[in-house]
């Protein structure tokens, strides 16, 4: 698990992988959360993280049990 780092290429790759996984297993498989807007897509939300300090969590998919589920939460 990786925490507290600036969003960059690694995160874009992780979120891209999570987005692909989301298409396969449904909307709850991949999440990116920002206090600003709950309705945007993962790709739109991750763009909002550019320059933010974020905490990333890697979780197991509830559908297939793999671990590409990324939750990014903006830190205050």
Secondary structure, 3 states (H helix, E strand, C coil): CCCCEECCHHHHHHHHHHHHHHHHHCHHHCEEECCCCCCCCHHHHHHHCCCCEEEEEEECCCCCCCCCEEEEEECC
